[in-house]
Amino acid sequence: MNIPLNNELAAVGDAAEATAFPVLDKFRGTWVTTNIIRTLLCTAALTALARALLLHGRATADRG
């Protein structure tokens, strides 16, 4: 997802002097949405890992 966005942004040139506002707005909107989704998925993965480690620790303690 990021590579096509970065290529479009690079084609605009210097972002500070860019007048292609639709490209910049599309980039910003898609970038923010993608980062929110990635953050939520990483949080869910970390939660699942913590839960699995907790369950593994309990199972190991029960055997000991």
Biotite code that builds the C-alpha atoms (Angstrom):
import biotite.structure as struc

atoms = struc.array([
    struc.Atom([0.000, 0.000, 0.000], chain_id="A", res_id=1, res_name="MET", atom_name="CA", element="C"),
    struc.Atom([2.766, 2.433, 0.860], chain_id="A", res_id=2, res_name="ASN", atom_name="CA", element="C"),
    struc.Atom([4.881, 1.982, -2.272], chain_id="A", res_id=3, res_name="ILE", atom_name="CA", element="C"),
    struc.Atom([2.235, 3.157, -4.769], chain_id="A", res_id=4, res_name="PRO", atom_name="CA", element="C"),
    struc.Atom([1.445, 6.117, -2.503], chain_id="A", res_id=5, res_name="LEU", atom_name="CA", element="C"),
    struc.Atom([5.107, 7.032, -2.205], chain_id="A", res_id=6, res_name="ASN", atom_name="CA", element="C"),
    struc.Atom([5.553, 6.775, -5.986], chain_id="A", res_id=7, res_name="ASN", atom_name="CA", element="C"),
    struc.Atom([2.616, 9.133, -6.568], chain_id="A", res_id=8, res_name="GLU", atom_name="CA", element="C"),
    struc.Atom([3.983, 11.579, -4.039], chain_id="A", res_id=9, res_name="LEU", atom_name="CA", element="C"),
    struc.Atom([7.456, 11.432, -5.579], chain_id="A", res_id=10, res_name="ALA", atom_name="CA", element="C"),
    struc.Atom([5.956, 12.212, -8.987], chain_id="A", res_id=11, res_name="ALA", atom_name="CA", element="C"),
    struc.Atom([4.533, 15.448, -7.570], chain_id="A", res_id=12, res_name="VAL", atom_name="CA", element="C"),
    struc.Atom([8.017, 16.669, -6.664], chain_id="A", res_id=13, res_name="GLY", atom_name="CA", element="C"),
    struc.Atom([8.806, 18.815, -3.646], chain_id="A", res_id=14, res_name="ASP", atom_name="CA", element="C"),
    struc.Atom([5.850, 18.471, -1.289], chain_id="A", res_id=15, res_name="ALA", atom_name="CA", element="C"),
    struc.Atom([6.507, 21.914, 0.211], chain_id="A", res_id=16, res_name="ALA", atom_name="CA", element="C"),
    struc.Atom([6.031, 23.532, -3.185], chain_id="A", res_id=17, res_name="GLU", atom_name="CA", element="C"),
    struc.Atom([3.454, 21.106, -4.587], chain_id="A", res_id=18, res_name="ALA", atom_name="CA", element="C"),
    struc.Atom([0.301, 22.457, -6.166], chain_id="A", res_id=19, res_name="THR", atom_name="CA", element="C"),
    struc.Atom([-1.198, 19.015, -6.818], chain_id="A", res_id=20, res_name="ALA", atom_name="CA", element="C"),
    struc.Atom([-3.443, 19.199, -3.789], chain_id="A", res_id=21, res_name="PHE", atom_name="CA", element="C"),
    struc.Atom([-5.757, 16.329, -4.848], chain_id="A", res_id=22, res_name="PRO", atom_name="CA", element="C"),
    struc.Atom([-2.760, 13.985, -4.913], chain_id="A", res_id=23, res_name="VAL", atom_name="CA", element="C"),
    struc.Atom([-1.606, 15.227, -1.515], chain_id="A", res_id=24, res_name="LEU", atom_name="CA", element="C"),
    struc.Atom([-5.112, 14.947, -0.032], chain_id="A", res_id=25, res_name="ASP", atom_name="CA", element="C"),
    struc.Atom([-5.513, 11.419, -1.393], chain_id="A", res_id=26, res_name="LYS", atom_name="CA", element="C"),
    struc.Atom([-2.092, 10.505, -0.021], chain_id="A", res_id=27, res_name="PHE", atom_name="CA", element="C"),
    struc.Atom([-2.893, 11.913, 3.411], chain_id="A", res_id=28, res_name="ARG", atom_name="CA", element="C"),
    struc.Atom([-6.319, 10.251, 3.635], chain_id="A", res_id=29, res_name="GLY", atom_name="CA", element="C"),
    struc.Atom([-5.093, 6.850, 2.495], chain_id="A", res_id=30, res_name="THR", atom_name="CA", element="C"),
    struc.Atom([-1.945, 7.082, 4.622], chain_id="A", res_id=31, res_name="TRP", atom_name="CA", element="C"),
    struc.Atom([-3.879, 7.891, 7.803], chain_id="A", res_id=32, res_name="VAL", atom_name="CA", element="C"),
    struc.Atom([-6.447, 5.147, 7.183], chain_id="A", res_id=33, res_name="THR", atom_name="CA", element="C"),
    struc.Atom([-3.730, 2.578, 6.477], chain_id="A", res_id=34, res_name="THR", atom_name="CA", element="C"),
    struc.Atom([-1.807, 3.521, 9.608], chain_id="A", res_id=35, res_name="ASN", atom_name="CA", element="C"),
    struc.Atom([-4.920, 3.282, 11.783], chain_id="A", res_id=36, res_name="ILE", atom_name="CA", element="C"),
    struc.Atom([-5.670, -0.194, 10.420], chain_id="A", res_id=37, res_name="ILE", atom_name="CA", element="C"),
    struc.Atom([-2.038, -1.261, 10.898], chain_id="A", res_id=38, res_name="ARG", atom_name="CA", element="C"),
    struc.Atom([-2.051, 0.058, 14.473], chain_id="A", res_id=39, res_name="THR", atom_name="CA", element="C"),
    struc.Atom([-5.260, -1.809, 15.306], chain_id="A", res_id=40, res_name="LEU", atom_name="CA", element="C"),
    struc.Atom([-3.928, -5.050, 13.813], chain_id="A", res_id=41, res_name="LEU", atom_name="CA", element="C"),
    struc.Atom([-0.625, -4.738, 15.692], chain_id="A", res_id=42, res_name="CYS", atom_name="CA", element="C"),
    struc.Atom([-2.492, -4.086, 18.928], chain_id="A", res_id=43, res_name="THR", atom_name="CA", element="C"),
    struc.Atom([-4.674, -7.141, 18.335], chain_id="A", res_id=44, res_name="ALA", atom_name="CA", element="C"),
    struc.Atom([-1.589, -9.255, 17.581], chain_id="A", res_id=45, res_name="ALA", atom_name="CA", element="C"),
    struc.Atom([0.164, -8.061, 20.729], chain_id="A", res_id=46, res_name="LEU", atom_name="CA", element="C"),
    struc.Atom([-2.951, -8.807, 22.776], chain_id="A", res_id=47, res_name="THR", atom_name="CA", element="C"),
    struc.Atom([-3.167, -12.302, 21.289], chain_id="A", res_id=48, res_name="ALA", atom_name="CA", element="C"),
    struc.Atom([0.515, -12.915, 22.024], chain_id="A", res_id=49, res_name="LEU", atom_name="CA", element="C"),
    struc.Atom([0.144, -11.739, 25.623], chain_id="A", res_id=50, res_name="ALA", atom_name="CA", element="C"),
    struc.Atom([-2.897, -13.975, 26.080], chain_id="A", res_id=51, res_name="ARG", atom_name="CA", element="C"),
    struc.Atom([-1.081, -16.975, 24.588], chain_id="A", res_id=52, res_name="ALA", atom_name="CA", element="C"),
    struc.Atom([1.928, -16.409, 26.846], chain_id="A", res_id=53, res_name="LEU", atom_name="CA", element="C"),
    struc.Atom([-0.335, -16.103, 29.865], chain_id="A", res_id=54, res_name="LEU", atom_name="CA", element="C"),
    struc.Atom([-2.128, -19.340, 29.023], chain_id="A", res_id=55, res_name="LEU", atom_name="CA", element="C"),
    struc.Atom([1.182, -21.086, 28.330], chain_id="A", res_id=56, res_name="HIS", atom_name="CA", element="C"),
    struc.Atom([2.544, -19.928, 31.689], chain_id="A", res_id=57, res_name="GLY", atom_name="CA", element="C"),
    struc.Atom([-0.529, -21.238, 33.512], chain_id="A", res_id=58, res_name="ARG", atom_name="CA", element="C"),
    struc.Atom([-0.310, -24.590, 31.739], chain_id="A", res_id=59, res_name="ALA", atom_name="CA", element="C"),
    struc.Atom([3.373, -24.886, 32.596], chain_id="A", res_id=60, res_name="THR", atom_name="CA", element="C"),
    struc.Atom([2.749, -23.955, 36.244], chain_id="A", res_id=61, res_name="ALA", atom_name="CA", element="C"),
    struc.Atom([-0.014, -26.578, 36.537], chain_id="A", res_id=62, res_name="ASP", atom_name="CA", element="C"),
    struc.Atom([2.349, -29.322, 35.374], chain_id="A", res_id=63, res_name="ARG", atom_name="CA", element="C"),
    struc.Atom([5.168, -28.308, 37.744], chain_id="A", res_id=64, res_name="GLY", atom_name="CA", element="C"),
])
